[in-house]
Amino acid sequence: MGNKTMSRLILEICLLSLTVLFLWGCATTVKEKPKPAFVFTGQGTVVYKDKYEFKAPTGWEALSEGSGGDFEFGFSRIEGKYPNQTTFAYDDEPYGSSRDLETRAKQYQTLFFATTGFILTESSIEKAEVAGQSVVVLNTEGKNPNQNEKAKSKFYFVKRGDWVVSFLCTQFRPMNGTYDLKDFEIFDTFVKSFKFLKPVFFEEIIEQIKKLEG
């Protein structure tokens, strides 16, 4: 075999080796497809980011962080023309600062109506129990005559360790519209089925502090 033939053979082997290494490198650097935020369990429930499990409503739009609301995730649907809309969500940082549930509900009400621009027309606070845990339930109604809108809301305030989290549902209607209470029944089902699969953010912080303190 001549020198040129041998040189050509060596060059081809080198090129082939480089091609194999390049393709292998590409294969190992391909990013895995991100896991969807909402995962169906096949048992009638949904898991959100491996943190919460619950019964999700059928036919509602799923909302997550970045959807424009001050909550972690939720669901919404528009019934006909705006403002016929209902939205409910889980919020791990509800308005207010008190760790007492009833006080927090009152703080939330004040800040909620100050933020939305609605005029408070009805309000009630009651204690209840959900899944064996004490909660405070806030029910409100408000109106915005300038926008020809009214709203009916229900809020659950729940303790997670030393912190307060909440569940909220608000239904908007035109001033002469009728509220659909079935949407609030769907919301109640969501709340009563809700399970925390992992500690919430604040619980994780407290746990880290305890470890540092020894």
C-alpha positions as a LaTeX table, in Angstrom:
\begin{tabular}{lrrr}
\hline
Residue & $x$ (\AA) & $y$ (\AA) & $z$ (\AA) \\
\hline
Met1 & 0.00 & 0.00 & 0.00 \\
Gly2 & 1.43 & 3.38 & $-1.02$ \\
Asn3 & 2.11 & 6.22 & 1.37 \\
Lys4 & $-0.69$ & 8.31 & $-0.15$ \\
Thr5 & $-3.20$ & 5.49 & 0.26 \\
Met6 & $-2.14$ & 4.94 & 3.87 \\
Ser7 & $-2.35$ & 8.67 & 4.64 \\
Arg8 & $-5.81$ & 8.87 & 3.09 \\
Leu9 & $-6.99$ & 5.86 & 5.14 \\
Ile10 & $-5.69$ & 7.42 & 8.37 \\
Leu11 & $-7.41$ & 10.72 & 7.50 \\
Glu12 & $-10.73$ & 8.99 & 6.86 \\
Ile13 & $-10.51$ & 7.13 & 10.16 \\
Cys14 & $-9.79$ & 10.39 & 12.00 \\
Leu15 & $-12.71$ & 12.15 & 10.33 \\
Leu16 & $-15.02$ & 9.24 & 11.14 \\
Ser17 & $-13.91$ & 9.29 & 14.77 \\
Leu18 & $-14.47$ & 13.02 & 15.02 \\
Thr19 & $-17.95$ & 12.66 & 13.49 \\
Val20 & $-18.88$ & 9.94 & 16.00 \\
Leu21 & $-17.62$ & 12.05 & 18.91 \\
Phe22 & $-19.54$ & 15.10 & 17.64 \\
Leu23 & $-22.79$ & 13.18 & 17.28 \\
Trp24 & $-22.35$ & 11.59 & 20.72 \\
Gly25 & $-21.72$ & 15.02 & 22.24 \\
Cys26 & $-24.88$ & 16.40 & 20.63 \\
Ala27 & $-26.91$ & 13.47 & 21.93 \\
Thr28 & $-25.68$ & 13.98 & 25.49 \\
Thr29 & $-26.30$ & 17.74 & 25.48 \\
Val30 & $-29.90$ & 17.59 & 24.20 \\
Lys31 & $-32.07$ & 19.01 & 26.96 \\
Glu32 & $-34.80$ & 16.85 & 28.37 \\
Lys33 & $-38.33$ & 17.95 & 27.63 \\
Pro34 & $-39.54$ & 19.95 & 30.65 \\
Lys35 & $-42.16$ & 18.27 & 32.79 \\
Pro36 & $-45.58$ & 19.94 & 32.49 \\
Ala37 & $-46.74$ & 21.92 & 35.53 \\
Phe38 & $-50.06$ & 20.07 & 35.72 \\
Val39 & $-49.88$ & 16.27 & 35.66 \\
Phe40 & $-52.93$ & 14.00 & 35.75 \\
Thr41 & $-52.60$ & 11.09 & 38.16 \\
Gly42 & $-55.18$ & 8.85 & 36.50 \\
Gln43 & $-57.10$ & 8.75 & 39.80 \\
Gly44 & $-59.27$ & 11.80 & 39.20 \\
Thr45 & $-56.73$ & 14.25 & 40.60 \\
Val46 & $-54.00$ & 16.54 & 39.28 \\
Val47 & $-50.52$ & 17.20 & 40.71 \\
Tyr48 & $-49.05$ & 20.68 & 40.31 \\
Lys49 & $-45.21$ & 20.87 & 40.16 \\
Asp50 & $-44.96$ & 17.84 & 42.46 \\
Lys51 & $-46.11$ & 20.09 & 45.33 \\
Tyr52 & $-49.92$ & 19.87 & 45.49 \\
Glu53 & $-52.58$ & 17.32 & 44.57 \\
Phe54 & $-56.25$ & 18.21 & 44.04 \\
Lys55 & $-59.39$ & 17.70 & 41.98 \\
Ala56 & $-59.24$ & 20.07 & 39.01 \\
Pro57 & $-62.33$ & 21.47 & 37.30 \\
Thr58 & $-63.21$ & 20.16 & 33.84 \\
Gly59 & $-63.25$ & 22.65 & 30.98 \\
Trp60 & $-61.57$ & 25.49 & 32.88 \\
Glu61 & $-58.41$ & 27.27 & 31.76 \\
Ala62 & $-55.41$ & 26.49 & 33.95 \\
Leu63 & $-53.46$ & 29.46 & 35.30 \\
Ser64 & $-49.95$ & 29.39 & 36.75 \\
Glu65 & $-47.32$ & 31.87 & 37.95 \\
Gly66 & $-46.84$ & 34.52 & 35.30 \\
Ser67 & $-50.48$ & 34.44 & 34.20 \\
Gly68 & $-50.99$ & 37.93 & 35.58 \\
Gly69 & $-52.46$ & 37.12 & 39.00 \\
Asp70 & $-51.00$ & 37.43 & 42.50 \\
Phe71 & $-51.27$ & 33.71 & 43.22 \\
Glu72 & $-49.33$ & 30.49 & 42.63 \\
Phe73 & $-51.83$ & 28.78 & 40.34 \\
Gly74 & $-55.52$ & 28.52 & 39.64 \\
Phe75 & $-58.32$ & 28.07 & 37.12 \\
Ser76 & $-60.59$ & 30.41 & 35.20 \\
Arg77 & $-63.44$ & 30.40 & 32.74 \\
Ile78 & $-65.41$ & 33.04 & 30.85 \\
Glu79 & $-69.11$ & 32.37 & 30.46 \\
Gly80 & $-70.33$ & 34.24 & 27.41 \\
Lys81 & $-69.31$ & 37.88 & 27.27 \\
Tyr82 & $-67.07$ & 39.73 & 29.72 \\
Pro83 & $-67.41$ & 40.34 & 32.66 \\
Asn84 & $-69.09$ & 36.94 & 33.10 \\
Gln85 & $-65.96$ & 35.30 & 34.48 \\
Thr86 & $-65.04$ & 33.10 & 37.45 \\
Thr87 & $-61.51$ & 32.55 & 38.73 \\
Phe88 & $-60.27$ & 30.55 & 41.70 \\
Ala89 & $-56.74$ & 29.94 & 42.90 \\
Tyr90 & $-54.31$ & 28.87 & 45.59 \\
Asp91 & $-52.24$ & 31.72 & 47.05 \\
Asp92 & $-49.27$ & 31.04 & 49.33 \\
Glu93 & $-48.81$ & 34.74 & 50.16 \\
Pro94 & $-52.23$ & 36.30 & 50.76 \\
Tyr95 & $-52.57$ & 40.01 & 51.55 \\
Gly96 & $-51.89$ & 40.94 & 55.17 \\
Ser97 & $-49.34$ & 40.01 & 57.81 \\
Ser98 & $-51.20$ & 38.60 & 60.83 \\
Arg99 & $-50.78$ & 34.92 & 61.67 \\
Asp100 & $-54.21$ & 34.87 & 63.30 \\
Leu101 & $-56.66$ & 33.57 & 60.69 \\
Glu102 & $-59.58$ & 35.86 & 61.50 \\
Thr103 & $-57.38$ & 38.96 & 61.69 \\
Arg104 & $-55.70$ & 37.97 & 58.44 \\
Ala105 & $-59.10$ & 37.63 & 56.76 \\
Lys106 & $-60.01$ & 41.17 & 57.82 \\
Gln107 & $-56.67$ & 42.53 & 56.60 \\
Tyr108 & $-57.12$ & 40.71 & 53.33 \\
Gln109 & $-60.60$ & 42.15 & 52.82 \\
Thr110 & $-59.37$ & 45.71 & 53.32 \\
Leu111 & $-56.42$ & 45.34 & 50.95 \\
Phe112 & $-58.38$ & 43.32 & 48.38 \\
Phe113 & $-61.03$ & 45.99 & 47.93 \\
Ala114 & $-58.49$ & 48.80 & 48.00 \\
Thr115 & $-56.61$ & 47.06 & 45.18 \\
Thr116 & $-59.56$ & 46.11 & 42.97 \\
Gly117 & $-61.40$ & 49.41 & 43.26 \\
Phe118 & $-64.68$ & 47.66 & 44.09 \\
Ile119 & $-67.02$ & 49.00 & 46.77 \\
Leu120 & $-67.73$ & 46.47 & 49.53 \\
Thr121 & $-71.47$ & 45.80 & 49.86 \\
Glu122 & $-71.64$ & 42.55 & 51.90 \\
Ser123 & $-69.21$ & 40.69 & 54.13 \\
Ser124 & $-69.19$ & 37.77 & 56.56 \\
Ile125 & $-66.48$ & 35.82 & 58.37 \\
Glu126 & $-67.01$ & 32.37 & 59.84 \\
Lys127 & $-64.96$ & 29.55 & 61.26 \\
Ala128 & $-65.10$ & 26.14 & 59.63 \\
Glu129 & $-63.21$ & 22.87 & 59.29 \\
Val130 & $-61.74$ & 21.41 & 56.11 \\
Ala131 & $-60.13$ & 17.96 & 56.08 \\
Gly132 & $-59.91$ & 18.05 & 59.87 \\
Gln133 & $-58.18$ & 21.44 & 59.92 \\
Ser134 & $-59.58$ & 24.69 & 61.31 \\
Val135 & $-60.03$ & 27.43 & 58.71 \\
Val136 & $-61.60$ & 30.85 & 58.46 \\
Val137 & $-63.95$ & 31.57 & 55.56 \\
Leu138 & $-64.50$ & 35.09 & 54.26 \\
Asn139 & $-67.46$ & 35.80 & 51.97 \\
Thr140 & $-67.78$ & 39.19 & 50.26 \\
Glu141 & $-69.75$ & 40.99 & 47.58 \\
Gly142 & $-68.80$ & 44.24 & 45.92 \\
Lys143 & $-69.66$ & 46.49 & 43.02 \\
Asn144 & $-68.04$ & 48.89 & 40.58 \\
Pro145 & $-70.85$ & 51.01 & 39.09 \\
Asn146 & $-68.42$ & 52.91 & 36.86 \\
Gln147 & $-67.55$ & 49.65 & 35.07 \\
Asn148 & $-71.07$ & 48.17 & 35.39 \\
Glu149 & $-69.61$ & 45.23 & 37.31 \\
Lys150 & $-70.26$ & 43.38 & 40.52 \\
Ala151 & $-68.32$ & 40.56 & 42.16 \\
Lys152 & $-68.96$ & 37.78 & 44.63 \\
Ser153 & $-65.95$ & 36.20 & 46.39 \\
Lys154 & $-65.14$ & 33.41 & 48.80 \\
Phe155 & $-61.82$ & 32.99 & 50.59 \\
Tyr156 & $-60.42$ & 30.22 & 52.77 \\
Phe157 & $-57.57$ & 31.05 & 55.16 \\
Val158 & $-55.54$ & 28.07 & 56.37 \\
Lys159 & $-52.54$ & 27.65 & 58.68 \\
Arg160 & $-49.43$ & 25.88 & 57.38 \\
Gly161 & $-47.19$ & 25.74 & 60.40 \\
Asp162 & $-46.78$ & 29.35 & 61.54 \\
Trp163 & $-47.79$ & 30.73 & 58.13 \\
Val164 & $-51.11$ & 31.54 & 56.53 \\
Val165 & $-52.05$ & 30.48 & 53.00 \\
Ser166 & $-55.34$ & 31.00 & 51.21 \\
Phe167 & $-57.73$ & 29.79 & 48.56 \\
Leu168 & $-59.81$ & 32.37 & 46.71 \\
Cys169 & $-62.70$ & 32.41 & 44.27 \\
Thr170 & $-64.15$ & 35.50 & 42.61 \\
Gln171 & $-67.05$ & 35.66 & 40.17 \\
Phe172 & $-67.69$ & 38.77 & 38.10 \\
Arg173 & $-71.04$ & 39.72 & 36.62 \\
Pro174 & $-72.62$ & 42.82 & 35.07 \\
Met175 & $-74.62$ & 44.82 & 37.62 \\
Asn176 & $-77.89$ & 43.24 & 36.44 \\
Gly177 & $-76.38$ & 39.73 & 36.12 \\
Thr178 & $-77.06$ & 36.62 & 38.21 \\
Tyr179 & $-74.36$ & 34.72 & 40.09 \\
Asp180 & $-73.84$ & 31.03 & 39.31 \\
Leu181 & $-73.38$ & 29.30 & 42.68 \\
Lys182 & $-72.35$ & 26.03 & 41.01 \\
Asp183 & $-68.93$ & 27.57 & 40.35 \\
Phe184 & $-68.48$ & 28.06 & 44.09 \\
Glu185 & $-69.39$ & 24.40 & 44.65 \\
Ile186 & $-66.62$ & 23.45 & 42.20 \\
Phe187 & $-64.26$ & 25.72 & 44.14 \\
Asp188 & $-65.26$ & 24.07 & 47.44 \\
Thr189 & $-64.49$ & 20.65 & 45.94 \\
Phe190 & $-61.07$ & 21.91 & 44.88 \\
Val191 & $-60.30$ & 23.20 & 48.38 \\
Lys192 & $-61.55$ & 20.11 & 50.22 \\
Ser193 & $-59.54$ & 17.79 & 47.96 \\
Phe194 & $-56.31$ & 19.81 & 48.24 \\
Lys195 & $-53.24$ & 18.01 & 49.58 \\
Phe196 & $-49.80$ & 19.44 & 50.31 \\
Leu197 & $-47.21$ & 17.00 & 48.98 \\
Lys198 & $-44.23$ & 19.10 & 50.07 \\
Pro199 & $-43.61$ & 21.82 & 52.67 \\
Val200 & $-44.58$ & 25.29 & 51.44 \\
Phe201 & $-41.82$ & 27.83 & 50.85 \\
Phe202 & $-41.96$ & 29.34 & 54.34 \\
Glu203 & $-41.95$ & 25.94 & 56.02 \\
Glu204 & $-38.76$ & 25.10 & 54.13 \\
Ile205 & $-37.13$ & 28.33 & 55.34 \\
Ile206 & $-38.04$ & 27.59 & 58.97 \\
Glu207 & $-36.70$ & 24.05 & 58.62 \\
Gln208 & $-33.39$ & 25.39 & 57.27 \\
Ile209 & $-33.16$ & 27.90 & 60.14 \\
Lys210 & $-33.75$ & 25.12 & 62.70 \\
Lys211 & $-30.95$ & 23.06 & 61.11 \\
Leu212 & $-28.57$ & 26.01 & 61.28 \\
Glu213 & $-29.45$ & 26.61 & 64.94 \\
Gly214 & $-28.67$ & 22.98 & 65.63 \\
\hline
\end{tabular}
